[in-house]
Amino acid sequence: QVQLVESGGGLVQPGGSLKLSCAASGSIFSINDMGWYRQAPGKERELVATITSGGSTNYADSVKGRFTISRDNAKKMVYLQMNSLKPEDTAVYYCNADIIGRIGRRGYWGQGTQVTVSS
């Protein structure tokens, strides 16, 4: 059984910072792309940032220059450093990973962590 577990969400003032973490565990042979997505109330889930196993990154235009995605392949973890946070960044943030495990290759989602940016 493969699991993704996020942590690090919370309430922060505009202009503040948060760092999200996501840990993958279970019967994992390898992890390809990992990423962060978010879903605000009444809106569809959207891509925030992705990172390949080799470290190549991709960001949504709305977070470029403010967010940084990184990963630790040995620990099977992905991170999202969020700086200069804005109220419009408020959402549930989900970790996603393309994993090859005992049952084959498939995408997995974490349970989500709430980020609220408000004064």
N, C-alpha and C positions, 0 to 999 in steps of 0.2 A: 504494500500500500504506500503510495507516494503522497506526501503532504507538503503544502506551502503554508507557512505561518508568518504573518506580518506583525510588526511591532513598531512603536515609535510615534504613533499619531497623537493628537491632542489639540488643545486650544492655544493659539498663539496670536499675538497682536500683529496688525499690519506692519510690514517691514521686518518682522522677526524671522527666525529660522527653525527648521525641524529636520531631523534625519530619520527616514524610514528604513527599516531592515526587513528582509524576508529570508527565511531559512527553509531550504528544501531538505526533506528527509524521506527515508524509506528505501525500497529496492531500486536504486538508481544506478544505471550503467554510465550514462553521460548526460550532460545538459547542454543543449544548443542555445538558442536565443533566450534571454530573460528580459523582462520588462515590467514597467509600471503603467497602469491605466487608472482612470478615475471616473467617477460618476457622481454628478451633482444632482440634487433633487429635481425631478421633472425633466432631466436631460439624459441623453444616451451615454453609454460608457465610451470614453475617448482615450486614445493613446497619449501618454505623457512622454515616455522615453523607453528605448530599448537598447540592449547591449548584446553583442555576439560573444561567443566563447573566446574569440580572439581579442575582444575589447573594443571593437568598433561600435560607435554610439549613434543614436538617432533621437532627435527631440522634436516635440511639437513646437511650432513657432511661438506659442503663447508662453513657453517656459524657457526658451533659449536664453542663455546668459544668466539665468537665475537658478536653475536646477542642474544637478550633476548626478548621473547614474554611474555606478561602479559595481564591481563584483569580485568575489573571492572564490575562485574555482575550487580550491582545496577545501574550503568550508561549506561549499554549496550555498553561498549567500549572495544576495544582490541588495544594493543600497540605493537610496535616493536622498541626496542632500538638497534641501530646499531652502533657498535664501530669498530675501526681499519678498516675502510672501504677501499676497494681495487677497482681499476678501473673495475675489472670484476664483481663487484656488481652493476654496472650501468645497470638499467632496469626500466621498469614501474612496480611498486609494487601494487598488488591488494589484497584487503581484501575479505575474504570469510567467510560466516557463515551458519551453519545449523540451520534454524529457524522454530519453530512451531508458525504459525500465524493464522489469521482468515480463511485463505483458506487452511490450512493444513500445512504439513511439506515439506519444500523444501530448496535447497541451493540458496544463494544469493551472488552476486558479487558487489563490488564497481566499480567506474568508473576508478580507477587507479590513482597513483601519481608518477611522474617521479623522479627518483633518479639518479643523475649523479656524478660520482666520477672521478675528473680530476684535474690536476695541471694547 
